[in-house]
């Protein structure tokens, strides 16, 4: 078919292709060139939207929707979440180059690979028997065709992907969980906080004793018990303890720390 | 069908090349991960283009599976990255040479 006639007939298709190509390529270059990882993630969103436009232009409507929802919605949000978790100020230094000439060599290799791809594809892009699995054109909608194929011919692969997702969830949980090889650190934290609590209690007790110098020895002991009770009451939700002399004895300091 | 399949395949080749070069050039592990996503999307675009050209729904079904695998890969990969960076600060891949012989 004549390319001029084809272009005239499908100006909209060509315009869509050019627009999606511009969106995709500029976004991809932005991912590679952006210094800030957050900017790179936003450029990745732009690229994914461009790919979704290309999917729509080629009739893959369901995949375009999944592309926007899963990729641009979930995966990039996950990326941004991890970037924020690890710190956005982790910009990389361009000057540091542990491997000499790695970057120019990478660009040269990439250009060679691109030229190879284009040269190989120049002879005959698409080879193969048409409509092996199921024809794309038909009365059914795209999503219906895809579902029919997924649940008949690719049923085993479909179930395998569900197993894969379960494995990924378990892996993510076990990776992100604090490793069990660090209980000593936690124990240290608890001990130090218990010691801190004991010191605070002692300071409160001495302060209270200092404020009431006229009380007798017996009353002073009662005041100490009451002060300890105040500390426990605050830990228990702010309820003031009864000022009875038969208040429970002062708890051990480590017990207070663990209770907290 | 007049915007031929080779247009989209050329676009996908360019996208794949950008992703591969970015993977080699960048040092930030997260950005390298994003470049892997670029390459996966280039392959997805190729699948959809071939599906249209050969009039076959199988290409689109494969894109579906690629998306699932990519999602699982991102989840596990980001979990690994978080686990690594909990132990050491700094976001460069060159610092991760614990297994170097």
Interface residues (C-beta under 8 A of the other chain):
Chain A: X1 X6 X7 X9 X10 X13 X14 X16 X17 X20 X21 X24 X25 X28 X29 X31 X32 X34 X37 X40 X41 X44 X47 X48 X51 X54 X55 X57 X58 X59 X60 X62 X63 X66 X67 X70 X71 X74 X75 X78 X79 X82 X83 X85 X86 X87 X90 X92 X96 X98 X102 X103 X106 X107 X109 X110 X111 X113 X114 X117 X118 X121 X125 X126 X128 X129 X130 X131 X132 X133 X134 X135 X136 X137 X142 X145 X146 X149 X150 X153 X154 X157 X161 X164 X165 X167 X168 X169 X171 X172 X175 X176 X179
Chain B: X2 X3 X5 X6 X7 X8 X9 X10 X11 X13 X14 X15 X16 X17 X18 X19 X20 X21 X22 X24 X25 X26 X27 X28 X30 X31 X33 X34 X35 X37 X38 X41 X44 X45 X48 X49 X50 X51 X52 X53 X54 X55 X56 X57 X58 X60 X61 X63 X64 X65 X67 X68 X69 X70 X71 X72 X73 X74 X75 X76 X78 X79 X80 X81 X82 X83 X85 X90 X91 X92 X94
